[in-house]
Amino acid sequence: MLDLRLIREQPEAVERALAGKGGAEHVKDIVAHDTTRRRLLKEAEDLKALRNRASEAIGQAKKRGEDASADMARMREVGERIRALDEMVKDVDARIEALLIQMPNLPHPSVPEGRSEDDNVEVRRWGTPRGFPFAPKTHDEVGAALGLLDPERAVKIAKARFNVLWGPAARLERALGQFMLDLHTREHGYTEVWVPHLVNGATMLKTGQLPKFEDGLFKTVEPDENRNLYLIPTAEVSLTALHSGELLAERTLPLLYTALTPCYRREAGTYGRDMKGLYRQHQFEKVELVKIVTPAQSYDELESLVQNAEAVLQRLELPYRVVARCVGDLGFSAAKGYDIEVWLPGQQRYREISSCSNYDAFGGRRAEIRYRPEGGGRAEPCATLNGSGLAVGRTVMAVLENYQETDGTVTIPPALRPYMDGLERLTRFER
């Protein structure tokens, strides 16, 4: 959430910064409501000071035996006005809050200009795409030929955009998740956490999923409790919310968390896109990386977060590139972010496999996570960061496409073989 003081003091600068992200239209309304709020607060404070002085005077008059009934009646009227003003302030606060939660984060000055993902800027590449002596197939073709992917049965069980992974493919999915967790916890310093997959509306609001992304969420209804619980679209939600409402000591930062969870997304607005295969599913698994740091640390921590995610692809020897997201593709809460795109030879293109973002103090302010500076001073909002480390299903895609062989089998990347009891190749699975 943006700092109200920043909007009050630099409204034109905020409007300019949000021109490419949206939300600039709320600035004038917020400033107007804030002006009203401060006027109401001043009137209430002046009346409270008047009431305090009058109360003392009334007490003195009573001691002298004087009639203070007129002054007392006037103070009752003042008290009623103060109560009315307090209610008006609460109403204005709610209006300001409702506008603030709709406003995206300001982009960092280093973020490239642009309107869509087509304007993202390539930062670096790693690895050389493999040359094939045959026309490489897409992962869904490879998986179907080997009897490993079964979207037809998934449609029967649920609907489109689900999949069934049989035998070795299911084992590959599990192995990849375990491999990623081990790498991040043993070498990158993250603490693994097991978190709820269902969260309440307040958690979704504090982590920036509501109200903007309501249409993209699955939710359950508890009739006896008269409330909704949402299925998480990413473990970022649960991991970030771990410290919501808490005041942390600066010496405990940075905090690094990781979790492997299912993720659930309605994929609203993507009808007809990526309907085949594992790229855009309603249910998929992902290893998430979350950092809670000071704002001063956050941009260095973003760079290391990206490197942590890159390390997975490097160990698996999968070619990829890193792109800096432009303003128009940055996302609601992000101040700066990168996408990691893995090479898919069956599609002859790079596709996103990880998105890493720094929310800066916007994230801590919205989630109500603060820290006390080591040298003293007032509590400040933490910065929050998150990234995929990696999306497991998309990594399965990349393995199937990059490691396919002439005979239709798939070689297991050497780094994964210890997680699959030494299995070196995926062959036809008979079921």
N, C-alpha and C positions, 0 to 999 in steps of 0.2 A: 504494500500500500504506500502511496506517495505521502510525503511529509506535508501536512497542511500548511505549515509555516512557509515552506518553499513555494507553494502555490500562492499564498497570500503576498509574499514579498517579491516573487518573480513570475507573475502570471503570463506575461508575454513570452518569456523564455520557455516556460512549460508548454505553452501552446505550440511554439515553433518545434520543440523537441518531439511532440506527439503528432505532428502533422502527418508523418508517414506510418504511424501505428494506430491512430484512432484515439478517441477520448478527449481531444482538444476542445470539443464542443461543450464539455462539462466545466471547463475552467471558470468561465464568467459566472455561471450559476453558483459554483462553490464560493467564489470571492464574494458574491452578493449575499449569500447565506452567512458567510463568516462575518461580514460587516454587520449584518443584523444581529448575529449572536453576540458580538462584542458590545454592541449598543445595549442590548438587553442585559448583558452581564454588568455593564457599568451602572445602568439604572438600578439593578437589584443590589449591587454593592453599595451605591449611594444611599439607598433606602435602608439597608441594613445598618449602615453607619448612623443614619438619622435615628433609627429605632433604638440603637444602643445609647446614643446621647439622650434621647427622650426618656428612656427607661430610667436612666440615672437621675434625670431631673424630676421625673414623677416620684421616684423613691424619696428624694429630698423634700419634695412638696408634702408628701404624706407624713414625713417626720415632723414637719412644721405644722401639721394639722390642716393643711390647705386642701381645697377641693380640686382633685386632679382628674375628674371624670371626663371632662372634654378632651384633655390630652390623651387619656386612655382610649377613648372612642376613636380618636384620630389615628392612634397607633394600631388599633385593630384593622382599620382600613389599610394602613401601610402594610401590615402583615398579610392581608388578603392580596394586595398588589404584588408583594414579594413572592407569594405562592404561585400566583398567576405567571409572573415572570419566569420562575423556575420551570414551570411546565412548558412555557414557550421556548426556553433554552433547550429543554429535552427534545422538543419537537424539531427545532432547527438542527440540533446535533444528529438526530436520526436522518434528516434530509441530507446533511453533509456526508454522513457515513454511507448512505445509499449511493451517493454519487462517487465517493472515493473508491468503493469496491468495484466500480465499473471502469475505473481508469487504469490503463496499463502502465507498466514501468517505463521510465525514461531510458532511451538507448544511450549507452556509453559513447563518448565522442569518437572512439576508435572503430565503431561499427560502420561497415560500408553502407552507403546510400543504396536504395533499390526498393522495388515494389513487390517482388516475389522471389521464389527460390531460383528463378532463372538469373537473378542478379547477384547471387551469392558468389563469393570470391575464393578461388582455390588458394590454399595456404601451402600445402605440400602433398607429395605422394610418397608411398612406400611400396616397394615390391614391383615386380614386372609381371604383367598378365601372362599367363602360360600360353604357349602356342600349341594348338591341337592339330593332329593329323586328320581330323574329321570335324564336321560341323557340330560344335558342342550343343547339347540339349539344355532346355530349361530344367530347373530342379523338379518341377511337377511331372515333367516327362520322365526324368530319371527315376524319380520315386515311384511312379506308376508302373514303369517297366520292371522294376525290382519287387513290386508288390509291397512297398513300404508305406506309401501314402494312399489314403482311402477317403477322399472327400465325399464320395457318394454315400457311404454309410454314415458319415457325419451329418449330411443333410437329412437322412432318415431319422437320425436321433434328435437333431436340433433343427438347423436350417443352414443356408449358405453361409460362407465365411467361417466355417468350422472345419476341422480335419481330424482324421484318425491316423495315428502313427503306429505301425505294426512292428513288433519284434525288435530287430536291430535299430530301426529308426527311433523307436521310443527309447531304446537304450542310449542312442547317440544324443538325443535331447537331454536325457538325465546326465550323461557324462559331461556334456558341454557346460551345464549349469554347475556341476561340482567342480570342474576344472576352473571355471571363472571365479567361483567363491574362494577356492584355495589360493589362486593367484593374488586376489585382492586382499585376503586376510593375512596370508603368510609373507607376502612381499611388499604390499602397498600400504599396510598399516590400518586397514579397515576392520571394524568390529562387526561380525555377523549378527544380525538380529532377526528373530522370527516375529512377524507382526500380523495384526488383524487384516483380513482381506475385505471385511465389511466395516465401513466407518460412518459416523453420523454426519449430518449436514453441516454442523459447525466446523468439523475437521475439513470438509470439502471447501467451505468458504475460506477458512484461514490459509489453505494451501493454494488458493487461486483457481480451483476447479469450478466453483460456483461464484456468481451466477452465470458467467460467460459460457461455460461448457456443459450446461445442463443437458442439452440435447444429445450429447455424446456419451452420456453415462447410463449404465444399467443400475437400477435401484430396486430394492425389496421393500415390501410394506409389512409392518407389524400391526395388524388390526387391534390387538389387545393393548399395545403400547401407544397406538395412534402416532406413529412416527415412521420415517423412512431411514433405511440404512443403504448406503451406496457401495457397490462393488468397486474396488479400487481400479483406476485405469493404469496405475503405476505404483510401485512401492514407495516412490517419492512422497506420496501423500502421507502414508503411515509413518515413515521414517522422519520426515520433517516435523510432524505433529508430536513426536515423542517428547519434545521439550516446550511445547506450546504453553504459554502462561508462566514460564520459569525465568528466573534471574540467574544467570550463570557467572561464575568467576572467570575473568579473562585468562587466568593461568590454565584453565581446563580446555581452552580452545587451541587448535581446531579439533572438532569432533568429527570422526569419519565413520560412517555406517554403510553397511551393504546388506542386501536381502535378495533372496530368490523367491519370487512370488508369481502366481498367475496374474495376468492383467486382463481387464474386461473393458472393451470399447465398442460402442454401437457403430462407430465409423459413419456417423451421420454426415451426409453431404458427399459421400464417396461412392455412391451407387454406380456400378458399372466399371469402376476402376480396380485393377488388381484383384479380379474375382477368382483367378486361378492361383493355386499354390498357397504358400505360407506367408506371403508378404504383408497382407492387410487382413488380419483375422479378428473375430470378435473375442477370442480367448487365446492368449499366448503367454509364454513364460519369459521373464526378463530378470537379469541381475541388475539391480539398481545401486548406484553410488550416490550418497548424500553427504555433504559437508556443511557443518555449522561453524562459522568463523567470524572474525571481526571484519568489518568492511575494508580496512586497510590491507588485510591478508587476501581478500577475495579474488583479485585478478591473478595473482600468482597461483592461488589454489585452483583457479579455473584451468590454467595451463597444465598443471600437474594432473588434474582430473582427466583431461583429454588424453594425456600420455598414459594414464592408467588404463583407459579404455583401449587405446591403440595397442598396448602390450598384448592384449588378448589376440588380436589379429596377427601380430608379429609372431607370437608363439605358434599360431596355427598356420603360419606362412600363407596368409591370404592377402593379396594386394588390396590397397585401399587408398583413398585420398581424404584429406581434411579440408573442409570449406568453412569460411567465416560467414555466418548468416547475416544477410543484409537487414536493414531496418524493417522492411515489409514482411520478412520471413522470421522475424526474431521471436515471436511468441509473446503472449500477454504479460508474463511476469519477468521476462528476461531483460537484463541490461546489456548482456553480451553473450553470444553463444557460438558454438561450432557444431557442425555435423560431421560425422565420420561416415564415409560412403565406401562400401566394399565392392570390389569388382565382381560382376556376375557375367561370366562368358556366354551363358545361354541367352542372355538379353543384350550382350555387348554394350553394357553401360555400368556405371557406378550407381549403387542404390544405398540409401541411408540405412545404417545399422546401429547408429548411436547418435544421440543428440545431447550435448553437454551445455549447461547454462549456468550463468551467475545471475542470481536475482538481487544481489547486493542487499542493502538494508531494506529494500522493498519487501523481500521475503520475510525477514525477521520482524518487521513492523506489522505485517499482515498476520503472521502466525503468533505474534506476541511473544517472541523469544528475544530476551535482552541479556546484556552482559554488563558487569561492573568493571570499569577499567582498573587495572592493577594499581595505578598511582592514585586512585581515588577519583572523585567526580561523580556526576550523575550517570545513571544507567542509560545505555545506548542500545539500539536495536542491532542484533546480529545480522550478518549476511548469510544467506542460504544458497547452496549450489547443489546441482543434481546432474546426473548423466547415466546413460545406459552403459552397462559394463559387461555383457552386451545383451541385446535382444536375442534370446536363445533360438527362437524359431528362424529368425533371419540368418543366424549363424549356421543352422542346419542347411538352409538354402545355399549359402555360400560354399559349404563343404561339398554338398552334392554336385554343384555345378563346377567348382574349381578342381575337384579331385575325381571327376568321372573319367573312365577309361574306355578304350576302343570297344571292349567286349561288353560294355554296359555296366560293369561293376564300378564301385567307388572305393578308392583308397582312403583309409583312415589316416588323418594327419598324425605324424609320430607323437606329438605332444599329447594326443588324446588316448593313445593305445593303452597306457597304464590304467586308464579309467574304464577300459572295455576289456579287461583281462587279456590284453595283448592282441586282440582282434585287429587284423591288418586290412581287411577288405569287407565291404558290404556286397553280398551276392544276393541272388534271387531268393526271396522269402516265400516259402510255400505255406499256405494256410488253408 
